[in-house]
Amino acid sequence: MVLNRLEKYWLTAVAVALGAYTAALIAGALVFGIHLPSPVGRIDPQKLDSTAFAQPGIHNIGGNRYEAYILAKMWAYDAGPDAGPVGAPPTLRFPVGSEVTFYVTSKDVIHGFYIEEHSLSLEVVPGQIARGTINFNRPGTFHIICHEFCGAGHQIMYGQIVIE
Ligand code: CUA
């Protein structure tokens, strides 16, 4: 097979680019720990009353580490009584330097869970538990936004996180 000189250049360029992308992917996963948020468990949306989501809320699990159980439903996030009246957009408060692991599930349809200015964007699918961990290293108020169209009240489905 005879290859034109330019063909060889392009084949080499493509091989180098693919190699670089593959190396970046592997380094991202193994060295920098970048993974797609994935469901950590299954849950029956009809039987949430017998799970941790029966009483959503924030738990301190030692030092600056927290777990937040949040139930998404049309059209609000329920983050427990400490986050404000149920049905209203919740306010979650954490001290600066907190490491918070969010566990989110849905009672009805697919919702989103996006935290402004932090790299967390979860798909909240009924029947699955979505999980993501964030380190809040600077003070501020950051919105939680539902980024999946979930019906008539989608645009009023939000909350906020206050780091103080
Ligand atoms: Cu929930 Cu959009």
Backbone and ligand atoms as CSV (ligand in chain L), in Angstrom:
chain,resi,resn,atom,element,x,y,z
A,1,MET,N,N,0.852,-1.194,0.000
A,1,MET,CA,C,0.000,0.000,0.000
A,1,MET,C,C,0.887,1.243,0.000
A,2,VAL,N,N,0.588,2.133,-0.914
A,2,VAL,CA,C,1.384,3.358,-0.987
A,2,VAL,C,C,0.633,4.480,-0.292
A,3,LEU,N,N,1.316,5.137,0.634
A,3,LEU,CA,C,0.692,6.263,1.335
A,3,LEU,C,C,1.336,7.553,0.879
A,4,ASN,N,N,0.503,8.466,0.534
A,4,ASN,CA,C,0.965,9.797,0.190
A,4,ASN,C,C,1.624,10.437,1.416
A,5,ARG,N,N,2.590,11.310,1.196
A,5,ARG,CA,C,3.330,11.937,2.292
A,5,ARG,C,C,2.379,12.695,3.242
A,6,LEU,N,N,1.443,13.437,2.645
A,6,LEU,CA,C,0.500,14.200,3.490
A,6,LEU,C,C,-0.401,13.275,4.296
A,7,GLU,N,N,-0.787,12.159,3.667
A,7,GLU,CA,C,-1.611,11.173,4.392
A,7,GLU,C,C,-0.882,10.681,5.632
A,8,LYS,N,N,0.401,10.452,5.464
A,8,LYS,CA,C,1.199,9.981,6.606
A,8,LYS,C,C,1.211,11.024,7.719
A,9,TYR,N,N,1.389,12.276,7.311
A,9,TYR,CA,C,1.386,13.341,8.333
A,9,TYR,C,C,0.067,13.342,9.097
A,10,TRP,N,N,-1.033,13.264,8.332
A,10,TRP,CA,C,-2.340,13.325,9.001
A,10,TRP,C,C,-2.583,12.120,9.892
A,11,LEU,N,N,-2.191,10.946,9.392
A,11,LEU,CA,C,-2.370,9.748,10.223
A,11,LEU,C,C,-1.572,9.882,11.523
A,12,THR,N,N,-0.347,10.410,11.404
A,12,THR,CA,C,0.477,10.599,12.594
A,12,THR,C,C,-0.172,11.616,13.536
A,13,ALA,N,N,-0.658,12.707,12.952
A,13,ALA,CA,C,-1.293,13.744,13.781
A,13,ALA,C,C,-2.507,13.189,14.512
A,14,VAL,N,N,-3.321,12.406,13.805
A,14,VAL,CA,C,-4.521,11.830,14.432
A,14,VAL,C,C,-4.124,10.862,15.542
A,15,ALA,N,N,-3.096,10.041,15.272
A,15,ALA,CA,C,-2.655,9.083,16.285
A,15,ALA,C,C,-2.139,9.805,17.525
A,16,VAL,N,N,-1.384,10.871,17.326
A,16,VAL,CA,C,-0.855,11.640,18.467
A,16,VAL,C,C,-2.005,12.271,19.258
A,17,ALA,N,N,-2.974,12.855,18.529
A,17,ALA,CA,C,-4.102,13.500,19.213
A,17,ALA,C,C,-4.897,12.467,20.016
A,18,LEU,N,N,-5.196,11.312,19.411
A,18,LEU,CA,C,-5.950,10.277,20.126
A,18,LEU,C,C,-5.187,9.795,21.351
A,19,GLY,N,N,-3.874,9.654,21.177
A,19,GLY,CA,C,-3.050,9.240,22.317
A,19,GLY,C,C,-3.113,10.255,23.434
A,20,ALA,N,N,-3.049,11.541,23.065
A,20,ALA,CA,C,-3.095,12.606,24.082
A,20,ALA,C,C,-4.448,12.611,24.785
A,21,TYR,N,N,-5.539,12.443,24.038
A,21,TYR,CA,C,-6.868,12.429,24.663
A,21,TYR,C,C,-7.008,11.243,25.618
A,22,THR,N,N,-6.532,10.092,25.161
A,22,THR,CA,C,-6.627,8.901,26.006
A,22,THR,C,C,-5.817,9.099,27.290
A,23,ALA,N,N,-4.609,9.665,27.141
A,23,ALA,CA,C,-3.768,9.905,28.313
A,23,ALA,C,C,-4.454,10.890,29.265
A,24,ALA,N,N,-5.089,11.935,28.686
A,24,ALA,CA,C,-5.785,12.922,29.526
A,24,ALA,C,C,-6.939,12.269,30.280
A,25,LEU,N,N,-7.667,11.382,29.591
A,25,LEU,CA,C,-8.801,10.680,30.211
A,25,LEU,C,C,-8.328,9.813,31.380
A,26,ILE,N,N,-7.262,9.071,31.132
A,26,ILE,CA,C,-6.751,8.166,32.168
A,26,ILE,C,C,-6.175,8.970,33.330
A,27,ALA,N,N,-5.400,10.023,33.005
A,27,ALA,CA,C,-4.829,10.848,34.075
A,27,ALA,C,C,-5.943,11.517,34.871
A,28,GLY,N,N,-6.998,11.985,34.180
A,28,GLY,CA,C,-8.124,12.631,34.875
A,28,GLY,C,C,-8.782,11.683,35.852
A,29,ALA,N,N,-8.995,10.452,35.429
A,29,ALA,CA,C,-9.672,9.476,36.293
A,29,ALA,C,C,-8.773,9.002,37.425
A,30,LEU,N,N,-7.511,8.703,37.102
A,30,LEU,CA,C,-6.646,8.070,38.103
A,30,LEU,C,C,-5.885,9.072,38.962
A,31,VAL,N,N,-5.422,10.170,38.347
A,31,VAL,CA,C,-4.593,11.122,39.095
A,31,VAL,C,C,-5.460,12.197,39.746
A,32,PHE,N,N,-6.417,12.753,38.986
A,32,PHE,CA,C,-7.202,13.871,39.515
A,32,PHE,C,C,-8.546,13.433,40.081
A,33,GLY,N,N,-8.883,12.156,39.923
A,33,GLY,CA,C,-10.108,11.646,40.546
A,33,GLY,C,C,-11.384,12.217,39.953
A,34,ILE,N,N,-11.360,12.531,38.660
A,34,ILE,CA,C,-12.568,13.065,38.022
A,34,ILE,C,C,-13.439,11.907,37.537
A,35,HIS,N,N,-14.656,11.843,38.062
A,35,HIS,CA,C,-15.572,10.783,37.628
A,35,HIS,C,C,-16.924,11.402,37.348
A,36,LEU,N,N,-17.670,10.785,36.451
A,36,LEU,CA,C,-19.040,11.225,36.248
A,36,LEU,C,C,-19.819,10.917,37.516
A,37,PRO,N,N,-20.686,11.864,37.945
A,37,PRO,CA,C,-21.529,11.524,39.075
A,37,PRO,C,C,-22.386,10.325,38.694
A,38,SER,N,N,-22.435,9.336,39.530
A,38,SER,CA,C,-23.208,8.161,39.164
A,38,SER,C,C,-24.127,7.781,40.311
A,39,PRO,N,N,-25.236,7.123,39.996
A,39,PRO,CA,C,-26.134,6.732,41.073
A,39,PRO,C,C,-25.418,5.781,42.017
A,40,VAL,N,N,-25.577,6.010,43.315
A,40,VAL,CA,C,-24.887,5.166,44.285
A,40,VAL,C,C,-25.794,4.079,44.828
A,41,GLY,N,N,-27.071,4.146,44.462
A,41,GLY,CA,C,-27.948,3.104,44.961
A,41,GLY,C,C,-29.319,3.234,44.343
A,42,ARG,N,N,-30.085,2.188,44.498
A,42,ARG,CA,C,-31.467,2.194,44.020
A,42,ARG,C,C,-32.380,2.401,45.219
A,43,ILE,N,N,-33.533,2.951,44.934
A,43,ILE,CA,C,-34.467,3.220,46.010
A,43,ILE,C,C,-35.862,3.188,45.396
A,44,ASP,N,N,-36.828,2.712,46.167
A,44,ASP,CA,C,-38.197,2.661,45.648
A,44,ASP,C,C,-38.885,3.993,45.951
A,45,PRO,N,N,-39.201,4.788,44.907
A,45,PRO,CA,C,-39.781,6.112,45.159
A,45,PRO,C,C,-41.121,6.048,45.892
A,46,GLN,N,N,-41.766,4.884,45.873
A,46,GLN,CA,C,-43.050,4.737,46.584
A,46,GLN,C,C,-42.837,4.504,48.086
A,47,LYS,N,N,-41.630,4.102,48.435
A,47,LYS,CA,C,-41.391,3.688,49.836
A,47,LYS,C,C,-40.306,4.521,50.493
A,48,LEU,N,N,-40.251,5.809,50.166
A,48,LEU,CA,C,-39.202,6.652,50.731
A,48,LEU,C,C,-39.354,6.802,52.238
A,49,ASP,N,N,-40.580,6.558,52.756
A,49,ASP,CA,C,-40.825,6.736,54.180
A,49,ASP,C,C,-39.999,5.805,55.046
A,50,SER,N,N,-39.525,4.720,54.443
A,50,SER,CA,C,-38.727,3.784,55.248
A,50,SER,C,C,-37.230,3.949,54.960
A,51,THR,N,N,-36.840,5.112,54.414
A,51,THR,CA,C,-35.429,5.355,54.110
A,51,THR,C,C,-34.967,6.644,54.792
A,52,ALA,N,N,-33.696,6.973,54.599
A,52,ALA,CA,C,-33.138,8.212,55.166
A,52,ALA,C,C,-33.843,9.441,54.599
A,53,PHE,N,N,-34.519,9.285,53.458
A,53,PHE,CA,C,-35.186,10.431,52.842
A,53,PHE,C,C,-36.541,10.725,53.479
A,54,ALA,N,N,-36.963,9.866,54.432
A,54,ALA,CA,C,-38.192,10.163,55.171
A,54,ALA,C,C,-38.008,11.440,55.985
A,55,GLN,N,N,-36.771,11.656,56.449
A,55,GLN,CA,C,-36.470,12.868,57.208
A,55,GLN,C,C,-35.244,13.526,56.591
A,56,PRO,N,N,-35.486,14.277,55.504
A,56,PRO,CA,C,-34.350,14.922,54.857
A,56,PRO,C,C,-33.687,15.893,55.837
A,57,GLY,N,N,-32.445,16.202,55.574
A,57,GLY,CA,C,-31.768,17.155,56.447
A,57,GLY,C,C,-30.268,16.982,56.402
A,58,ILE,N,N,-29.623,17.780,57.233
A,58,ILE,CA,C,-28.164,17.834,57.250
A,58,ILE,C,C,-27.666,17.142,58.513
A,59,HIS,N,N,-26.671,16.307,58.354
A,59,HIS,CA,C,-26.072,15.637,59.509
A,59,HIS,C,C,-24.584,15.927,59.526
A,60,ASN,N,N,-24.087,16.327,60.689
A,60,ASN,CA,C,-22.640,16.466,60.851
A,60,ASN,C,C,-22.078,15.079,61.125
A,61,ILE,N,N,-21.109,14.660,60.339
A,61,ILE,CA,C,-20.563,13.313,60.548
A,61,ILE,C,C,-19.152,13.411,61.117
A,62,GLY,N,N,-18.860,14.525,61.747
A,62,GLY,CA,C,-17.572,14.668,62.412
A,62,GLY,C,C,-16.751,15.786,61.808
A,63,GLY,N,N,-16.256,16.662,62.681
A,63,GLY,CA,C,-15.401,17.766,62.217
A,63,GLY,C,C,-16.133,18.658,61.239
A,64,ASN,N,N,-15.515,18.881,60.082
A,64,ASN,CA,C,-16.098,19.783,59.090
A,64,ASN,C,C,-16.836,19.001,58.008
A,65,ARG,N,N,-17.203,17.755,58.305
A,65,ARG,CA,C,-17.818,16.923,57.274
A,65,ARG,C,C,-19.314,16.750,57.538
A,66,TYR,N,N,-20.069,16.885,56.459
A,66,TYR,CA,C,-21.526,16.819,56.561
A,66,TYR,C,C,-22.092,15.901,55.490
A,67,GLU,N,N,-23.273,15.370,55.816
A,67,GLU,CA,C,-24.072,14.682,54.811
A,67,GLU,C,C,-25.407,15.405,54.731
A,68,ALA,N,N,-25.853,15.659,53.518
A,68,ALA,CA,C,-27.140,16.332,53.329
A,68,ALA,C,C,-28.050,15.415,52.519
A,69,TYR,N,N,-29.169,15.040,53.107
A,69,TYR,CA,C,-30.164,14.224,52.417
A,69,TYR,C,C,-31.249,15.163,51.916
A,70,ILE,N,N,-31.454,15.149,50.608
A,70,ILE,CA,C,-32.384,16.097,49.998
A,70,ILE,C,C,-33.347,15.347,49.092
A,71,LEU,N,N,-34.613,15.663,49.281
A,71,LEU,CA,C,-35.654,15.027,48.481
A,71,LEU,C,C,-36.184,16.049,47.484
A,72,ALA,N,N,-36.098,15.700,46.206
A,72,ALA,CA,C,-36.606,16.577,45.159
A,72,ALA,C,C,-38.010,16.117,44.785
A,73,LYS,N,N,-38.906,17.067,44.659
A,73,LYS,CA,C,-40.264,16.729,44.224
A,73,LYS,C,C,-40.847,17.935,43.500
A,74,MET,N,N,-41.934,17.721,42.814
A,74,MET,CA,C,-42.553,18.845,42.095
A,74,MET,C,C,-43.135,19.823,43.124
A,75,TRP,N,N,-42.659,21.062,43.300
A,75,TRP,CA,C,-41.523,21.656,42.642
A,75,TRP,C,C,-40.687,22.345,43.709
A,76,ALA,N,N,-40.098,21.512,44.523
A,76,ALA,CA,C,-39.281,22.054,45.611
A,76,ALA,C,C,-38.269,21.010,46.043
A,77,TYR,N,N,-37.228,21.500,46.708
A,77,TYR,CA,C,-36.293,20.602,47.387
A,77,TYR,C,C,-36.669,20.583,48.856
A,78,ASP,N,N,-36.818,19.385,49.397
A,78,ASP,CA,C,-37.046,19.263,50.833
A,78,ASP,C,C,-35.711,18.906,51.475
A,79,ALA,N,N,-35.194,19.845,52.270
A,79,ALA,CA,C,-33.895,19.619,52.924
A,79,ALA,C,C,-34.051,19.609,54.434
A,80,GLY,N,N,-35.264,19.323,54.894
A,80,GLY,CA,C,-35.481,19.203,56.335
A,80,GLY,C,C,-35.881,20.507,56.985
A,81,PRO,N,N,-36.366,20.422,58.240
A,81,PRO,CA,C,-36.917,21.595,58.930
A,81,PRO,C,C,-35.880,22.688,59.195
A,82,ASP,N,N,-34.591,22.322,59.324
A,82,ASP,CA,C,-33.586,23.355,59.601
A,82,ASP,C,C,-33.359,24.264,58.402
A,83,ALA,N,N,-33.805,23.829,57.236
A,83,ALA,CA,C,-33.559,24.596,56.011
A,83,ALA,C,C,-34.731,25.516,55.660
A,84,GLY,N,N,-35.733,25.572,56.563
A,84,GLY,CA,C,-36.858,26.467,56.308
A,84,GLY,C,C,-38.135,25.678,56.118
A,85,PRO,N,N,-39.264,26.392,55.950
A,85,PRO,CA,C,-40.547,25.714,55.820
A,85,PRO,C,C,-40.579,24.781,54.600
A,86,VAL,N,N,-41.193,23.626,54.772
A,86,VAL,CA,C,-41.289,22.653,53.683
A,86,VAL,C,C,-42.102,23.254,52.535
A,87,GLY,N,N,-41.620,23.089,51.329
A,87,GLY,CA,C,-42.314,23.614,50.162
A,87,GLY,C,C,-41.726,24.928,49.690
A,88,ALA,N,N,-41.045,25.652,50.612
A,88,ALA,CA,C,-40.382,26.896,50.224
A,88,ALA,C,C,-38.945,26.554,49.825
A,89,PRO,N,N,-38.319,27.420,49.006
A,89,PRO,CA,C,-36.928,27.142,48.636
A,89,PRO,C,C,-36.057,27.057,49.898
A,90,PRO,N,N,-35.356,25.952,50.113
A,90,PRO,CA,C,-34.598,25.792,51.350
A,90,PRO,C,C,-33.297,26.592,51.359
A,91,THR,N,N,-32.841,26.906,52.562
A,91,THR,CA,C,-31.530,27.519,52.748
A,91,THR,C,C,-30.684,26.587,53.616
A,92,LEU,N,N,-29.593,26.108,53.051
A,92,LEU,CA,C,-28.693,25.218,53.785
A,92,LEU,C,C,-27.482,26.022,54.206
A,93,ARG,N,N,-27.117,25.926,55.479
A,93,ARG,CA,C,-25.996,26.710,55.982
A,93,ARG,C,C,-24.857,25.807,56.436
A,94,PHE,N,N,-23.657,26.173,55.999
A,94,PHE,CA,C,-22.470,25.434,56.423
A,94,PHE,C,C,-21.358,26.426,56.714
A,95,PRO,N,N,-20.472,26.071,57.662
A,95,PRO,CA,C,-19.303,26.924,57.884
A,95,PRO,C,C,-18.307,26.809,56.718
A,96,VAL,N,N,-17.513,27.858,56.553
A,96,VAL,CA,C,-16.456,27.823,55.532
A,96,VAL,C,C,-15.539,26.635,55.824
A,97,GLY,N,N,-15.147,25.943,54.785
A,97,GLY,CA,C,-14.251,24.799,54.954
A,97,GLY,C,C,-14.986,23.477,55.090
A,98,SER,N,N,-16.310,23.498,54.940
A,98,SER,CA,C,-17.072,22.252,55.086
A,98,SER,C,C,-16.930,21.373,53.861
A,99,GLU,N,N,-16.919,20.090,54.122
A,99,GLU,CA,C,-16.998,19.108,53.037
A,99,GLU,C,C,-18.371,18.465,53.134
A,100,VAL,N,N,-19.173,18.681,52.118
A,100,VAL,CA,C,-20.562,18.231,52.182
A,100,VAL,C,C,-20.814,17.185,51.098
A,101,THR,N,N,-21.337,16.051,51.526
A,101,THR,CA,C,-21.763,15.040,50.559
A,101,THR,C,C,-23.281,15.094,50.456
A,102,PHE,N,N,-23.751,15.362,49.259
A,102,PHE,CA,C,-25.184,15.464,49.009
A,102,PHE,C,C,-25.711,14.124,48.510
A,103,TYR,N,N,-26.811,13.696,49.101
A,103,TYR,CA,C,-27.545,12.527,48.613
A,103,TYR,C,C,-28.909,13.051,48.189
A,104,VAL,N,N,-29.234,12.849,46.932
A,104,VAL,CA,C,-30.472,13.428,46.422
A,104,VAL,C,C,-31.263,12.357,45.686
A,105,THR,N,N,-32.562,12.323,45.935
A,105,THR,CA,C,-33.411,11.456,45.138
A,105,THR,C,C,-34.710,12.192,44.831
A,106,SER,N,N,-35.481,11.615,43.937
A,106,SER,CA,C,-36.726,12.250,43.520
A,106,SER,C,C,-37.905,11.367,43.882
A,107,LYS,N,N,-38.994,12.061,44.218
A,107,LYS,CA,C,-40.213,11.362,44.570
A,107,LYS,C,C,-41.091,11.110,43.348
A,108,ASP,N,N,-40.887,11.910,42.288
A,108,ASP,CA,C,-41.831,11.858,41.173
A,108,ASP,C,C,-41.145,11.791,39.799
A,109,VAL,N,N,-40.692,12.917,39.302
A,109,VAL,CA,C,-40.133,12.931,37.938
A,109,VAL,C,C,-38.636,13.250,38.005
A,110,ILE,N,N,-38.000,13.331,36.864
A,110,ILE,CA,C,-36.563,13.645,36.832
A,110,ILE,C,C,-36.364,15.127,37.135
A,111,HIS,N,N,-35.532,15.392,38.129
A,111,HIS,CA,C,-35.146,16.757,38.457
A,111,HIS,C,C,-33.637,16.882,38.290
A,112,GLY,N,N,-33.163,18.108,38.460
A,112,GLY,CA,C,-31.720,18.349,38.450
A,112,GLY,C,C,-31.302,18.924,39.795
A,113,PHE,N,N,-30.019,18.885,40.047
A,113,PHE,CA,C,-29.477,19.471,41.279
A,113,PHE,C,C,-28.124,20.060,40.919
A,114,TYR,N,N,-28.148,21.360,40.716
A,114,TYR,CA,C,-26.942,22.053,40.266
A,114,TYR,C,C,-26.586,23.102,41.307
A,115,ILE,N,N,-25.330,23.145,41.705
A,115,ILE,CA,C,-24.890,24.161,42.669
A,115,ILE,C,C,-24.015,25.165,41.947
A,116,GLU,N,N,-24.500,26.402,41.997
A,116,GLU,CA,C,-23.837,27.516,41.336
A,116,GLU,C,C,-22.371,27.645,41.786
A,117,GLU,N,N,-21.494,27.875,40.847
A,117,GLU,CA,C,-20.078,28.152,41.090
A,117,GLU,C,C,-19.320,26.995,41.742
A,118,HIS,N,N,-19.921,25.822,41.773
A,118,HIS,CA,C,-19.211,24.642,42.263
A,118,HIS,C,C,-19.459,23.530,41.254
A,119,SER,N,N,-18.505,22.625,41.161
A,119,SER,CA,C,-18.638,21.631,40.095
A,119,SER,C,C,-19.533,20.481,40.541
A,120,LEU,N,N,-20.794,20.800,40.757
A,120,LEU,CA,C,-21.734,19.718,41.062
A,120,LEU,C,C,-22.995,19.906,40.249
A,121,SER,N,N,-23.322,18.889,39.481
A,121,SER,CA,C,-24.522,18.891,38.666
A,121,SER,C,C,-25.016,17.459,38.631
A,122,LEU,N,N,-26.109,17.201,39.327
A,122,LEU,CA,C,-26.599,15.830,39.430
A,122,LEU,C,C,-27.910,15.670,38.688
A,123,GLU,N,N,-28.087,14.513,38.076
A,123,GLU,CA,C,-29.376,14.100,37.534
A,123,GLU,C,C,-30.109,13.410,38.668
A,124,VAL,N,N,-31.290,13.891,38.983
A,124,VAL,CA,C,-32.037,13.300,40.100
A,124,VAL,C,C,-33.183,12.480,39.515
A,125,VAL,N,N,-32.954,11.194,39.457
A,125,VAL,CA,C,-33.874,10.293,38.773
A,125,VAL,C,C,-34.641,9.498,39.827
A,126,PRO,N,N,-35.984,9.422,39.701
A,126,PRO,CA,C,-36.715,8.614,40.668
A,126,PRO,C,C,-36.220,7.168,40.626
A,127,GLY,N,N,-36.038,6.582,41.786
A,127,GLY,CA,C,-35.541,5.204,41.835
A,127,GLY,C,C,-34.044,5.117,42.021
A,128,GLN,N,N,-33.355,6.267,41.928
A,128,GLN,CA,C,-31.903,6.256,42.106
A,128,GLN,C,C,-31.502,7.288,43.147
A,129,ILE,N,N,-30.384,7.024,43.801
A,129,ILE,CA,C,-29.814,8.003,44.723
A,129,ILE,C,C,-28.601,8.614,44.035
A,130,ALA,N,N,-28.630,9.931,43.875
A,130,ALA,CA,C,-27.485,10.623,43.286
A,130,ALA,C,C,-26.623,11.162,44.424
A,131,ARG,N,N,-25.322,11.118,44.226
A,131,ARG,CA,C,-24.421,11.570,45.284
A,131,ARG,C,C,-23.332,12.448,44.701
A,132,GLY,N,N,-22.952,13.466,45.446
A,132,GLY,CA,C,-21.829,14.300,45.030
A,132,GLY,C,C,-21.265,15.009,46.235
A,133,THR,N,N,-19.949,15.214,46.234
A,133,THR,CA,C,-19.286,15.862,47.379
A,133,THR,C,C,-18.651,17.169,46.928
A,134,ILE,N,N,-18.827,18.185,47.755
A,134,ILE,CA,C,-18.275,19.505,47.452
A,134,ILE,C,C,-17.532,20.023,48.678
A,135,ASN,N,N,-16.392,20.662,48.441
A,135,ASN,CA,C,-15.693,21.394,49.493
A,135,ASN,C,C,-16.025,22.866,49.334
A,136,PHE,N,N,-16.633,23.428,50.381
A,136,PHE,CA,C,-16.986,24.843,50.332
A,136,PHE,C,C,-15.890,25.643,51.030
A,137,ASN,N,N,-15.017,26.222,50.215
A,137,ASN,CA,C,-13.815,26.849,50.768
A,137,ASN,C,C,-13.890,28.361,50.873
A,138,ARG,N,N,-14.985,28.937,50.378
A,138,ARG,CA,C,-15.075,30.398,50.498
A,138,ARG,C,C,-16.497,30.780,50.846
A,139,PRO,N,N,-16.639,31.871,51.611
A,139,PRO,CA,C,-17.983,32.280,52.004
A,139,PRO,C,C,-18.777,32.787,50.812
A,140,GLY,N,N,-20.094,32.719,50.933
A,140,GLY,CA,C,-20.929,33.227,49.859
A,140,GLY,C,C,-22.284,32.558,49.884
A,141,THR,N,N,-23.139,33.032,48.990
A,141,THR,CA,C,-24.459,32.434,48.829
A,141,THR,C,C,-24.514,31.858,47.423
A,142,PHE,N,N,-24.834,30.587,47.347
A,142,PHE,CA,C,-24.813,29.892,46.053
A,142,PHE,C,C,-26.167,29.239,45.825
A,143,HIS,N,N,-26.717,29.472,44.678
A,143,HIS,CA,C,-28.033,28.905,44.401
A,143,HIS,C,C,-27.941,27.426,44.054
A,144,ILE,N,N,-28.984,26.716,44.456
A,144,ILE,CA,C,-29.201,25.352,43.982
A,144,ILE,C,C,-30.296,25.483,42.924
A,145,ILE,N,N,-30.083,24.906,41.772
A,145,ILE,CA,C,-31.036,25.094,40.687
A,145,ILE,C,C,-31.434,23.731,40.117
A,146,CYS,N,N,-32.720,23.583,39.854
A,146,CYS,CA,C,-33.180,22.398,39.124
A,146,CYS,C,C,-32.961,22.677,37.641
A,147,HIS,N,N,-32.098,21.900,37.031
A,147,HIS,CA,C,-31.744,22.165,35.636
A,147,HIS,C,C,-32.369,21.166,34.670
A,148,GLU,N,N,-33.348,20.406,35.170
A,148,GLU,CA,C,-34.087,19.523,34.264
A,148,GLU,C,C,-35.518,20.020,34.230
A,149,PHE,N,N,-36.061,20.204,33.029
A,149,PHE,CA,C,-37.440,20.676,32.961
A,149,PHE,C,C,-38.355,19.614,33.574
A,150,CYS,N,N,-39.079,20.010,34.633
A,150,CYS,CA,C,-39.840,19.008,35.390
A,150,CYS,C,C,-41.312,19.384,35.519
A,151,GLY,N,N,-41.769,20.315,34.694
A,151,GLY,CA,C,-43.195,20.620,34.714
A,151,GLY,C,C,-43.469,22.089,34.992
A,152,ALA,N,N,-44.736,22.367,35.313
A,152,ALA,CA,C,-45.219,23.748,35.392
A,152,ALA,C,C,-44.449,24.598,36.390
A,153,GLY,N,N,-43.954,24.005,37.460
A,153,GLY,CA,C,-43.283,24.803,38.490
A,153,GLY,C,C,-41.774,24.730,38.434
A,154,HIS,N,N,-41.254,24.245,37.311
A,154,HIS,CA,C,-39.797,24.046,37.192
A,154,HIS,C,C,-39.008,25.299,37.566
A,155,GLN,N,N,-39.495,26.458,37.111
A,155,GLN,CA,C,-38.687,27.671,37.305
A,155,GLN,C,C,-38.709,28.175,38.744
A,156,ILE,N,N,-39.597,27.636,39.577
A,156,ILE,CA,C,-39.557,28.060,40.989
A,156,ILE,C,C,-38.877,27.009,41.863
A,157,MET,N,N,-38.231,26.048,41.222
A,157,MET,CA,C,-37.576,24.985,41.982
A,157,MET,C,C,-36.111,25.317,42.171
A,158,TYR,N,N,-35.816,25.857,43.332
A,158,TYR,CA,C,-34.433,26.250,43.623
A,158,TYR,C,C,-34.244,26.295,45.127
A,159,GLY,N,N,-33.068,26.618,45.532
A,159,GLY,CA,C,-32.738,26.786,46.939
A,159,GLY,C,C,-31.451,27.535,47.027
A,160,GLN,N,N,-30.887,27.620,48.225
A,160,GLN,CA,C,-29.593,28.256,48.311
A,160,GLN,C,C,-28.745,27.652,49.411
A,161,ILE,N,N,-27.459,27.798,49.207
A,161,ILE,CA,C,-26.477,27.352,50.184
A,161,ILE,C,C,-25.724,28.569,50.657
A,162,VAL,N,N,-25.696,28.751,51.968
A,162,VAL,CA,C,-25.000,29.894,52.530
A,162,VAL,C,C,-23.767,29.374,53.270
A,163,ILE,N,N,-22.616,29.824,52.843
A,163,ILE,CA,C,-21.355,29.446,53.485
A,163,ILE,C,C,-20.881,30.643,54.293
A,164,GLU,N,N,-20.737,30.419,55.590
A,164,GLU,CA,C,-20.450,31.588,56.469
A,164,GLU,C,C,-19.387,31.250,57.488
L,1,CUA,CU1,CU,-37.348,20.117,39.156
L,1,CUA,CU2,CU,-37.025,21.355,37.138
